[in-house]
Amino acid sequence: MSKTYLLSAIMFTLVTATYEAVSRNASVAKGLRLRSNLPTMMARKGQNQSSSANLTFTAKG
């Protein structure tokens, strides 16, 4: 095996491993962002529901 081929194989492995690690970290960060926004979205939804649920209707009779 020539030195050039070996060096090329090592570089390919390093680049591939780095790309996979960066991609994985980006997807994890995206998942964490989505999870961190979830309580806020749920709180807003709950606030909207509670404001509409507080409407009272009186029946005449």
Backbone torsions as a table, in degrees:
resi	resn	phi	psi	omega
1	MET	NA	130.2	-177.8
2	SER	-79.2	158.2	179.9
3	LYS	-63.9	-36.5	-179.6
4	THR	-64.2	-43.6	179.7
5	TYR	-64.3	-43.3	-179.8
6	LEU	-63.3	-45.2	178.6
7	LEU	-62.9	-39.9	178.5
8	SER	-63.7	-41.5	179.2
9	ALA	-65.5	-40.3	178.5
10	ILE	-64.9	-44.5	179.5
11	MET	-62.3	-42.5	179.0
12	PHE	-60.4	-43.9	179.9
13	THR	-62.9	-44.1	179.9
14	LEU	-64.0	-44.4	-179.4
15	VAL	-64.6	-43.3	-180.0
16	THR	-63.4	-46.1	-179.7
17	ALA	-63.4	-40.6	178.8
18	THR	-64.5	-44.1	179.6
19	TYR	-61.6	-44.1	-180.0
20	GLU	-64.3	-40.1	179.7
21	ALA	-65.8	-42.7	179.8
22	VAL	-66.0	-42.3	179.2
23	SER	-62.8	-43.1	-179.4
24	ARG	-63.8	-43.8	179.4
25	ASN	-64.0	-37.7	179.6
26	ALA	-66.4	-41.0	-179.7
27	SER	-70.2	-35.5	176.5
28	VAL	-65.6	-43.5	179.0
29	ALA	-62.5	-39.9	178.3
30	LYS	-63.5	-42.7	177.8
31	GLY	-62.6	-39.5	178.3
32	LEU	-67.0	-37.6	177.4
33	ARG	-63.1	-43.7	-179.7
34	LEU	-63.7	-42.1	-179.6
35	ARG	-68.1	-34.4	-179.1
36	SER	-72.5	-26.7	177.2
37	ASN	-81.0	-19.0	-174.5
38	LEU	-60.3	-47.4	179.0
39	PRO	-60.4	-36.6	178.6
40	THR	-64.8	-44.0	179.9
41	MET	-65.7	-39.3	179.7
42	MET	-67.6	-38.1	179.4
43	ALA	-64.8	-41.7	178.2
44	ARG	-63.9	-43.0	179.7
45	LYS	-63.1	-43.7	178.9
46	GLY	-63.1	-37.8	179.5
47	GLN	-65.0	-43.1	178.9
48	ASN	-65.1	-40.3	-179.7
49	GLN	-67.4	-40.8	-177.2
50	SER	-69.1	-34.4	-180.0
51	SER	-68.2	-35.6	177.9
52	SER	-77.7	-26.7	-180.0
53	ALA	-76.1	-18.6	-178.7
54	ASN	-80.9	-5.7	177.3
55	LEU	-70.7	130.7	179.8
56	THR	-117.0	142.5	179.0
57	PHE	-115.3	133.0	177.8
58	THR	-106.3	133.6	-179.0
59	ALA	-91.8	133.3	177.4
60	LYS	-86.0	133.7	178.3
61	GLY	170.4	NA	NA
